[in-house]
Amino acid sequence: MGLLYDKYWSQTHGSDKYNLVTTHQRPDDVKGMIGEAKERLATDPEDALKVLNAIAEDYAGNFSVQTSLGEIFSDADQPEAAIKAYQDAAAANPGDHNSYTNLGTEYLAQENYAEAERYLMRGLALAISQSSVDLYNAALSLYHQEMPQVAAAFCRKAIEIEADADTELLLADCLFDSAHYKAAATHYENATGYDDSLPHAYVGLGRSLELEGNFDDAILALNSAQDLNTDEAEAYASLARCYEKMGQPELSQQAAHKYQELSSGATTS
């Protein structure tokens, strides 16, 4: 058992309100208490959450404490507590974009899309002055949360600061998922300009061009992905359709066979 946690619990057990006077006197104790309570979540979640909620109440104006608590509450599937912690973090440091991004992510997980977008866009407005790496990481998180249009806005701001293959590729994926295939093709091609060893960039470029009806260039891009040994099944599905449209049934069948091979492998693995 954690020494800080046990000392604290022995002093406060049975009390309706957890008194954190000792941690106020020693700020480092708060970090230790949070860490020990986090570890205790796996074995004694009810008591650990009581400690964490008490710390959240007593340290409502502490940005770093509230940010840490928000992350822990989120991981512990305590969305209301996570949202409250991130709101307190934002109030303590209104200029930090991460609090608003975290709030948006929490609301997104609750399928409250209006609030999610409101906070995410607020985070974007504040993040403009941040580094391209911070913006890219925020965009990647949003993309994985199935918010491609908001993620795309972060990507564009990152590219304004410093463009690179990863950000161009992520922006292209965002645009593709939003059915903006012409724009997606542009950014997939930009990504290959920064790094021509990315098979996914050529796959995305080929699929985008196919959906735009440019089958010749789509085949060129998809063949480049083949040369890089792509294992993306959709590359071969797209290639099969392009060859079919171009009146080359044998090549279409070969690509279709490869698609089936990769698809069945993905299913059984």
C-alpha positions in Angstrom: 0.0 0.0 0.0 1.2 3.5 -0.7 2.5 5.3 2.3 0.9 8.7 1.5 -2.4 7.1 0.7 -2.5 5.0 3.9 -1.5 7.9 6.1 -4.2 9.9 4.5 -6.8 7.2 4.8 -6.0 6.5 8.5 -6.6 10.2 9.2 -9.8 10.6 7.2 -11.5 7.2 7.2 -15.2 7.5 8.2 -15.3 11.2 7.5 -18.0 12.5 5.1 -15.4 15.0 3.7 -11.8 14.1 3.0 -9.6 16.8 4.6 -6.4 17.4 2.5 -4.8 19.9 4.8 -1.5 18.0 4.9 -1.3 18.1 1.1 -2.0 21.8 1.0 1.0 22.2 3.3 3.2 20.0 1.0 2.3 20.4 -2.7 4.4 17.4 -3.7 2.2 15.2 -1.6 -0.7 15.9 -4.0 1.2 14.4 -6.9 2.0 11.4 -4.8 -1.5 11.0 -3.6 -2.9 11.2 -7.1 -0.4 8.6 -8.2 -1.2 6.2 -5.4 -4.9 6.6 -5.8 -4.5 5.9 -9.5 -2.7 2.7 -8.7 -5.4 1.8 -6.2 -8.1 2.1 -8.8 -7.4 -1.4 -10.0 -7.9 -3.0 -6.6 -10.1 -0.6 -4.6 -11.8 1.7 -7.1 -14.6 3.0 -4.8 -12.1 4.4 -2.2 -9.6 5.5 -4.8 -12.3 7.6 -6.5 -13.4 9.1 -3.2 -9.8 10.3 -2.7 -9.5 11.6 -6.3 -12.8 13.4 -6.1 -11.8 15.0 -2.8 -8.5 16.2 -4.3 -10.5 17.6 -7.3 -12.7 19.6 -5.0 -9.9 21.0 -2.9 -7.7 21.8 -5.8 -10.2 23.3 -8.2 -7.9 26.2 -9.1 -4.8 24.1 -9.8 -4.3 23.6 -13.5 -1.8 20.7 -13.4 -3.7 18.8 -10.7 -7.0 19.1 -12.6 -5.4 18.1 -15.9 -4.0 15.0 -14.3 -7.3 14.2 -12.6 -9.2 14.7 -15.9 -6.9 12.1 -17.6 -7.3 9.6 -14.8 -11.1 10.1 -14.6 -11.4 9.6 -18.3 -9.4 6.4 -18.3 -11.5 5.2 -15.3 -14.7 5.7 -17.3 -15.9 8.6 -15.1 -16.9 11.1 -17.8 -18.7 13.6 -15.6 -15.8 13.8 -13.3 -13.4 14.1 -16.2 -15.4 16.9 -17.8 -15.5 18.8 -14.4 -11.8 18.4 -14.0 -11.0 19.7 -17.5 -13.4 22.6 -17.0 -11.6 23.5 -13.8 -8.3 23.2 -15.7 -9.6 25.5 -18.4 -10.8 28.0 -15.8 -7.4 27.9 -14.1 -5.5 28.5 -17.3 -7.8 29.8 -20.0 -5.0 30.2 -22.5 -4.1 26.5 -22.7 -5.6 24.8 -25.7 -5.2 21.2 -24.3 -8.0 21.7 -21.7 -10.5 22.6 -24.5 -9.3 19.7 -26.7 -9.7 17.3 -23.8 -13.1 18.6 -23.1 -14.1 18.2 -26.7 -12.8 14.7 -26.7 -14.8 13.8 -23.6 -18.0 15.3 -25.0 -17.4 13.4 -28.2 -17.1 10.1 -26.3 -20.5 11.0 -24.8 -21.9 11.6 -28.4 -22.6 15.2 -27.5 -21.4 16.5 -30.8 -22.4 20.1 -30.4 -20.4 20.6 -27.2 -17.6 18.5 -28.7 -17.2 20.7 -31.7 -17.6 23.9 -29.6 -14.7 23.0 -27.3 -12.5 21.5 -30.1 -12.8 24.6 -32.2 -12.0 26.7 -29.1 -8.9 24.6 -28.7 -8.0 25.1 -32.3 -8.3 28.9 -32.0 -5.9 28.8 -29.0 -3.6 26.2 -30.6 -2.8 28.4 -33.6 0.2 29.8 -31.7 1.4 26.3 -30.7 4.0 24.2 -32.5 3.2 22.2 -35.5 3.9 19.0 -33.5 1.3 19.9 -30.9 -1.2 20.7 -33.7 -0.5 17.4 -35.4 -0.9 15.4 -32.2 -4.2 17.1 -31.6 -5.3 16.4 -35.1 -4.3 12.7 -34.8 -6.3 12.3 -31.6 -9.4 14.0 -33.2 -9.1 11.8 -36.3 -9.1 8.6 -34.2 -12.1 10.0 -32.4 -13.8 10.1 -35.8 -13.8 13.9 -36.2 -12.1 14.2 -39.5 -13.4 17.7 -40.4 -12.2 19.2 -37.1 -8.9 17.2 -37.4 -8.4 18.7 -40.9 -8.5 22.2 -39.5 -5.7 21.4 -37.0 -3.7 19.8 -39.8 -4.0 22.9 -42.0 -2.8 25.1 -39.1 0.2 22.8 -38.6 1.0 22.9 -42.3 1.0 26.7 -42.2 3.7 26.5 -39.6 5.7 23.6 -41.0 4.6 21.1 -43.6 5.8 17.5 -43.6 4.8 14.1 -44.9 2.9 12.9 -41.8 0.7 16.0 -41.6 0.0 16.1 -45.3 -0.9 12.4 -45.1 -3.2 12.9 -42.1 -4.9 15.8 -43.7 -5.4 13.7 -46.9 -7.0 10.9 -44.8 -9.3 13.4 -43.1 -10.4 14.8 -46.5 -10.9 11.3 -48.0 -13.0 10.3 -45.0 -15.1 13.5 -45.5 -15.6 12.5 -49.2 -13.5 15.5 -50.5 -11.6 13.3 -53.0 -10.1 15.9 -55.2 -8.6 17.8 -52.3 -7.5 14.5 -50.7 -5.6 13.6 -53.9 -3.7 16.9 -53.7 -2.5 16.2 -50.2 -1.7 12.6 -50.8 0.5 13.7 -53.6 2.0 16.4 -51.3 2.9 13.7 -48.8 4.7 11.6 -51.5 6.7 14.8 -52.4 8.0 14.9 -48.8 8.5 11.1 -48.6 8.2 8.8 -51.6 8.4 5.6 -49.4 4.9 5.8 -47.9 2.7 3.1 -49.5 -0.4 4.4 -47.8 0.0 7.8 -49.5 0.0 6.1 -52.9 -2.9 4.0 -52.0 -4.9 7.0 -50.8 -3.9 8.9 -54.0 -5.0 6.1 -56.2 -8.3 5.6 -54.5 -9.0 9.3 -54.6 -8.2 9.5 -58.3 -10.4 6.5 -59.0 -13.3 8.1 -57.2 -12.7 11.2 -59.3 -12.8 9.1 -62.5 -9.1 9.5 -63.3 -8.4 5.8 -63.8 -5.0 6.2 -65.7 -3.4 8.2 -62.9 -5.1 6.1 -60.3 -3.4 2.9 -61.7 0.0 4.6 -61.7 -0.4 5.6 -58.1 -1.7 2.2 -57.0 1.2 0.4 -58.9 3.6 2.6 -56.9 1.9 1.3 -53.8 2.4 -2.2 -55.1 6.1 -1.5 -55.7 6.4 -0.5 -52.0 4.7 -3.9 -51.0 1.6 -2.4 -49.6 -0.6 -4.8 -47.7 -3.7 -2.6 -47.8 -6.4 -4.8 -49.4 -8.3 -1.7 -50.6 -5.4 -0.8 -52.9 -6.1 -3.9 -54.9 -9.9 -3.5 -54.8 -9.4 -0.1 -56.3 -6.9 -1.4 -58.8 -9.3 -4.1 -59.9 -12.1 -1.5 -60.5 -9.7 0.8 -62.4 -8.5 -2.0 -64.7 -12.1 -3.1 -65.3 -13.1 0.5 -66.3 -10.1 0.6 -68.6 -11.1 -2.7 -70.4 -8.3 -4.9 -69.0 -10.2 -7.8 -67.5 -7.2 -10.1 -66.9 -5.3 -7.4 -64.8 -8.6 -6.7 -63.1 -8.9 -10.3 -62.1 -5.4 -10.5 -60.8 -5.9 -7.5 -58.6 -9.2 -8.8 -57.4 -7.5 -12.1 -56.5 -4.9 -10.2 -54.5 -7.6 -8.3 -52.7 -9.4 -11.5 -51.7 -6.1 -13.0 -50.5 -5.3 -10.0 -48.3 -8.9 -9.7 -47.1 -9.1 -13.4 -46.0 -5.7 -13.1 -44.4 -6.8 -10.1 -42.3 -10.0 -11.9 -41.3 -8.2 -15.0 -40.1 -5.3 -13.3 -38.4 
